Every structure is written in structure tokens, then in C-alpha cells.
Amino acid sequence: MFDAKKTTEGIIEFIKKYFLKSNLKGVVLGISGGKDSAVVAGLFCRALGADKVIGVTLPCHSKKEDKIDAVKVSEYFGFKLFNLDLTETYNTFTKEFDKNFSELGIEMEMLKDSNINLKPRLRMASVYYIAQAFSTFESAGYIVAGTSNICELYVGYFTKGGDNIHDISILADLTVQEVIAVGDYIGVPKEVLYKVPSDGISALTDEEKLGVKYDDIAKVIYGEEVEEETYRKIEALHKRNSHKFNLPKYIKDEE
Amino acid sequence: MFDAKKTTEGIIEFIKKYFLKSNLKGVVLGISGGKDSAVVAGLFCRALGADKVIGVTLPCHSKKEDKIDAVKVSEYFGFKLFNLDLTETYNTFTKEFDKNFSELGIEMEMLKDSNINLKPRLRMASVYYIAQAFSTFESAGYIVAGTSNICELYVGYFTKGGDNIHDISILADLTVQEVIAVGDYIGVPKEVLYKVPSDGISALTDEEKLGVKYDDIAKVIYGEEVEEETYRKIEALHKRNSHKFNLPKYIKDEE
């Protein structure tokens, strides 16, 4: 049985030890307004103190409500929240792309996936930019915190070069239900904790995009029974996205 | 003894097999004007045919000469070369950062490292954007090729979330000398192959920035003798950058 108190304390201890060992000061992370970044931010506040946590909202043609929820989270835990709007950066990039590639006949509609994945990559570049700026500014190490949980990781539900790039990972061994239990334990505002997760980019929820439920993914990970078709869907996602974990690499012949 | 012919053929075979197995069509990579991207582009042209290779120059406040060398490489191997200028995107981003963080007292000079690392991250986002656009446009898989060699990897001389993000790695087991031998074998233009490597970003060469020579790094990797101080410097770099390979991750207690 999952013990939220024990896991919360385990994570806090893990963070404290790692920061001490590595002589680090603080952490930077994007605050999306969803539960994962809220739980991560809260755990770092408990471990390091809220003054060592730098949250950033990184809107990019985003919904206003996400910002409101991000503010709620920062107010509850007491960490500083900055804003860095990526909309203009995104627009500048896509305009430049059009200028050089439109003559090929690549139409707007064909760039849907490119555009969806550009946002988490710009967000990654942003949090690293900010972490390095604070490290120099305060002559002390700031690192980037990741928010992926084991369900998302298992089916490869992340953007390579985007949200999978970070310096410390504290939810990667927890299922979505376990993340919620930890969030509940540390007091993450309910309207954030129980909000239906979506990427804030497409109009769909995560589960609609994936075509499977997080609870079923957790069951598959832990070898519990699910419907045959669900099992096949989840394993197909796992296999299809395995390239995100395994880089094919040429190794010299050892003859 | 390193056999350039055998390794070249081995890499070409490796690429062919992987593309066939994964049902992929082509490759996208940034062409910097330096030897590594030239050698990688040349090997993919030999393996897949030049019409399956999409090179991109991604200038960002860059030197004009790099572009000239990139064109030379594309003309020699016959692959298509696009240009996507990131200067405006970079400027838009840094302006937006200033707007939100300057009140803290973070000065220009303090952003040197942030700025240096922003460029390879924007380049990564760009090549993935282009690869996904071509995949949709041609209904066929395009992936991103990496250019890191074993010497750079050993000392962690790359930007996390930047040039270390790619989908296939063909030089990662080769030393700098071995990359040059392969490049010589496939005919990479001499002025590119023997150009002193630099990041095209700071004013220093790679070896000046690192404080050690690539040949000495190769010796350390293969257990050959180098001066005591050189050895210590290389091992210190290796250790200092090991966090780029090992993500600290909390694992639940198994009690």
C-alpha cells in the first residue's frame, strides 16, 4: 500500500541530501498550473525553503486560467513566481521558418506537430537560461527540476528535448495517483490537484490524446490486470516511444 | 590500429540497417561549417543518398565564414542546404527575459553563460521542428542526426538539452583523430576538415576553452600515458560534467 507520508518524507530527504552533497542552492521550474509542477514545487519548498525555489510561468499562446492556478500554487507554498512570455519568441521563430521553407509547399496544417513540440523545447531552454542566470547572479548553484511521473514516462508522453530535460527527477517513480496522494498530503490547492491534466497546448486532455487512462497505465506497470485492448494500446505506446530512451549509436568493431 | 575504410563502411552499414528496420526516410542536421557535421552529413549521404539528407545552417549572431564552409560541404556531397536564421528569435527571447528579470539587478555580463548555452538549445528545437515538418510533409520519417565524438562526450563538452539531443549517433565512439581520418576517407573538403574547432559562439577554440587537447583526451580514454597535470585536468572535467549523464532520481522505498 502506498504511504503518502513516508514517500513525501523520503523525497524531501532525497532532495536535501543531493543539494548538500552537490553544494547546490536552489531550483528553477516551470509552473504550468497543473498538479505535477505544483507537487514538485511544494516538495522543494518543504526540502529547501520557499526562498530557494524559483517558479516561472512560461505562457506561449496559453490560456489565462493556467496563470491564475500557477499564482495560487506559488502563494500557497510561498515561492517566488516570475513570468516569461514565450509567445513572441515562438512567433518570431515560426515566421523565420516560413520565410525559408514555405516555398517547398509546407502548409500551416502540416506544422501542427512541429508547433506542439516547439513549446516544451522553448520552455526547457528558458528554465535553463534562468537557472544559469541565477547561478551566476548569486554565485551559487541553481538546477532545473523535472516533473515527469512514471505513467507519462512509461508511455513516452513527453517531448524529447523538452520536458524530459532536467537535472533532478523526484516524481519519476510515482504513478499519477501517488503524485496526487503526495500533493494532497502537502496541501496542494484542490482545484489544481484535481484538475484534469492537459498539455495546455492542444485542446484535448492527456488521457484523450493518449487514448488510455493513467490508472490503466499504472496497472500495466505493476502487472495488474487490465482489458486486453487497453493492454495492447499501452504496450504499443511504450514500444513506439522507446526510441526516446534508446539512442542508436554506432560502436567500432572490436576485431 | 584505426582503419578509416572499415569504420566508414561500418557506419554506412549501421545507418542503412537502422533506417530499414525503423522504416525511416531521411535525416536532418545542423551544418556548422566545422568538421563534425560535415563528416556526419557525408556519411549519411553515402548511406542514404544525398536527396535524403537535409542540412540546415542555423546562424545566431554567427560569423559569415561558417556559412561559406557549410555551403562548400553541401556542394561537395550534394545534399540540400537550408538556412534558418535564429538571430531574431534569440533577440526576442533575451529581450523578454530582460523585461521580466532586469529589476533583480541581473546585468548583461552575468548572462554570458546563459546566452552561450541558449544557442545550441534553439538549434536543437529548430532541427526537430524541421524534421517533424518534413515527416508530415512527405509522410515519411525524418530523424535528427547527432555529431558528438567520444572526446567531447568524455569531458562533457556539450550543452545539455542542446547538441546532445538527437535520434542517431554515429561518431560517438570515435576520437577526434578518427573523425578526421573518416572525413579524409570520404573526401570532406580539407579547409573544413582541418579547421581548428571552435563553438562559433565564443571567441575561443574548443581546446582553449577546455584547457586540454583532444589528443590527450583520447589518450586518457584509451589508457595511454599523458602528463600528470593533463590527466588530472581531464578527469576533473569528466567528473564535473558527469551530472549531464546521470540524472538523480528518487526511487520509492522497497520495504
HADDOCK unambig.tbl for C-alpha pairs under 7 A between the chains (distance, minus, plus):
assign (segid A and resid 7 and name CA) (segid B and resid 252 and name CA) 6.72 0.50 0.50
assign (segid A and resid 11 and name CA) (segid B and resid 250 and name CA) 6.47 0.50 0.50
assign (segid A and resid 14 and name CA) (segid B and resid 250 and name CA) 6.71 0.50 0.50
assign (segid A and resid 83 and name CA) (segid B and resid 100 and name CA) 6.64 0.50 0.50
assign (segid A and resid 84 and name CA) (segid B and resid 96 and name CA) 6.59 0.50 0.50
assign (segid A and resid 84 and name CA) (segid B and resid 97 and name CA) 6.38 0.50 0.50
assign (segid A and resid 84 and name CA) (segid B and resid 100 and name CA) 6.52 0.50 0.50
assign (segid A and resid 85 and name CA) (segid B and resid 96 and name CA) 6.97 0.50 0.50
assign (segid A and resid 88 and name CA) (segid B and resid 92 and name CA) 6.81 0.50 0.50
assign (segid A and resid 89 and name CA) (segid B and resid 89 and name CA) 5.51 0.50 0.50
assign (segid A and resid 89 and name CA) (segid B and resid 92 and name CA) 5.43 0.50 0.50
assign (segid A and resid 89 and name CA) (segid B and resid 93 and name CA) 5.43 0.50 0.50
assign (segid A and resid 92 and name CA) (segid B and resid 88 and name CA) 6.82 0.50 0.50
assign (segid A and resid 92 and name CA) (segid B and resid 89 and name CA) 5.43 0.50 0.50
assign (segid A and resid 93 and name CA) (segid B and resid 89 and name CA) 5.44 0.50 0.50
assign (segid A and resid 96 and name CA) (segid B and resid 84 and name CA) 6.59 0.50 0.50
assign (segid A and resid 96 and name CA) (segid B and resid 85 and name CA) 6.98 0.50 0.50
assign (segid A and resid 97 and name CA) (segid B and resid 84 and name CA) 6.38 0.50 0.50
assign (segid A and resid 100 and name CA) (segid B and resid 83 and name CA) 6.65 0.50 0.50
assign (segid A and resid 100 and name CA) (segid B and resid 84 and name CA) 6.52 0.50 0.50
assign (segid A and resid 106 and name CA) (segid B and resid 137 and name CA) 6.23 0.50 0.50
assign (segid A and resid 110 and name CA) (segid B and resid 133 and name CA) 6.51 0.50 0.50
assign (segid A and resid 110 and name CA) (segid B and resid 136 and name CA) 5.88 0.50 0.50
assign (segid A and resid 110 and name CA) (segid B and resid 137 and name CA) 6.22 0.50 0.50
assign (segid A and resid 111 and name CA) (segid B and resid 133 and name CA) 5.62 0.50 0.50
assign (segid A and resid 113 and name CA) (segid B and resid 132 and name CA) 6.88 0.50 0.50
assign (segid A and resid 114 and name CA) (segid B and resid 129 and name CA) 4.89 0.50 0.50
assign (segid A and resid 114 and name CA) (segid B and resid 132 and name CA) 5.53 0.50 0.50
assign (segid A and resid 114 and name CA) (segid B and resid 133 and name CA) 6.01 0.50 0.50
assign (segid A and resid 118 and name CA) (segid B and resid 125 and name CA) 6.32 0.50 0.50
assign (segid A and resid 118 and name CA) (segid B and resid 129 and name CA) 6.68 0.50 0.50
assign (segid A and resid 121 and name CA) (segid B and resid 125 and name CA) 5.90 0.50 0.50
assign (segid A and resid 125 and name CA) (segid B and resid 118 and name CA) 6.33 0.50 0.50
assign (segid A and resid 125 and name CA) (segid B and resid 121 and name CA) 5.90 0.50 0.50
assign (segid A and resid 129 and name CA) (segid B and resid 114 and name CA) 4.90 0.50 0.50
assign (segid A and resid 129 and name CA) (segid B and resid 118 and name CA) 6.67 0.50 0.50
assign (segid A and resid 132 and name CA) (segid B and resid 113 and name CA) 6.89 0.50 0.50
assign (segid A and resid 132 and name CA) (segid B and resid 114 and name CA) 5.52 0.50 0.50
assign (segid A and resid 133 and name CA) (segid B and resid 110 and name CA) 6.53 0.50 0.50
assign (segid A and resid 133 and name CA) (segid B and resid 111 and name CA) 5.63 0.50 0.50
assign (segid A and resid 133 and name CA) (segid B and resid 114 and name CA) 6.00 0.50 0.50
assign (segid A and resid 136 and name CA) (segid B and resid 110 and name CA) 5.88 0.50 0.50
assign (segid A and resid 137 and name CA) (segid B and resid 106 and name CA) 6.22 0.50 0.50
assign (segid A and resid 137 and name CA) (segid B and resid 110 and name CA) 6.22 0.50 0.50
assign (segid A and resid 161 and name CA) (segid B and resid 161 and name CA) 5.61 0.50 0.50
assign (segid A and resid 161 and name CA) (segid B and resid 165 and name CA) 6.13 0.50 0.50
assign (segid A and resid 165 and name CA) (segid B and resid 161 and name CA) 6.12 0.50 0.50
assign (segid A and resid 167 and name CA) (segid B and resid 247 and name CA) 5.98 0.50 0.50
assign (segid A and resid 168 and name CA) (segid B and resid 247 and name CA) 5.96 0.50 0.50
assign (segid A and resid 168 and name CA) (segid B and resid 248 and name CA) 5.16 0.50 0.50
assign (segid A and resid 168 and name CA) (segid B and resid 249 and name CA) 6.11 0.50 0.50
assign (segid A and resid 169 and name CA) (segid B and resid 248 and name CA) 6.23 0.50 0.50
assign (segid A and resid 169 and name CA) (segid B and resid 249 and name CA) 4.67 0.50 0.50
assign (segid A and resid 169 and name CA) (segid B and resid 250 and name CA) 6.50 0.50 0.50
assign (segid A and resid 170 and name CA) (segid B and resid 249 and name CA) 5.71 0.50 0.50
assign (segid A and resid 170 and name CA) (segid B and resid 250 and name CA) 4.93 0.50 0.50
assign (segid A and resid 172 and name CA) (segid B and resid 249 and name CA) 6.89 0.50 0.50
assign (segid A and resid 173 and name CA) (segid B and resid 250 and name CA) 6.79 0.50 0.50
assign (segid A and resid 173 and name CA) (segid B and resid 251 and name CA) 5.59 0.50 0.50
assign (segid A and resid 173 and name CA) (segid B and resid 252 and name CA) 6.52 0.50 0.50
assign (segid A and resid 247 and name CA) (segid B and resid 167 and name CA) 5.98 0.50 0.50
assign (segid A and resid 247 and name CA) (segid B and resid 168 and name CA) 5.97 0.50 0.50
assign (segid A and resid 248 and name CA) (segid B and resid 168 and name CA) 5.17 0.50 0.50
assign (segid A and resid 248 and name CA) (segid B and resid 169 and name CA) 6.23 0.50 0.50
assign (segid A and resid 249 and name CA) (segid B and resid 168 and name CA) 6.11 0.50 0.50
assign (segid A and resid 249 and name CA) (segid B and resid 169 and name CA) 4.67 0.50 0.50
assign (segid A and resid 249 and name CA) (segid B and resid 170 and name CA) 5.70 0.50 0.50
assign (segid A and resid 249 and name CA) (segid B and resid 172 and name CA) 6.89 0.50 0.50
assign (segid A and resid 250 and name CA) (segid B and resid 11 and name CA) 6.47 0.50 0.50
assign (segid A and resid 250 and name CA) (segid B and resid 14 and name CA) 6.72 0.50 0.50
assign (segid A and resid 250 and name CA) (segid B and resid 169 and name CA) 6.50 0.50 0.50
assign (segid A and resid 250 and name CA) (segid B and resid 170 and name CA) 4.92 0.50 0.50
assign (segid A and resid 250 and name CA) (segid B and resid 173 and name CA) 6.79 0.50 0.50
assign (segid A and resid 251 and name CA) (segid B and resid 173 and name CA) 5.59 0.50 0.50
assign (segid A and resid 252 and name CA) (segid B and resid 7 and name CA) 6.74 0.50 0.50
assign (segid A and resid 252 and name CA) (segid B and resid 173 and name CA) 6.51 0.50 0.50
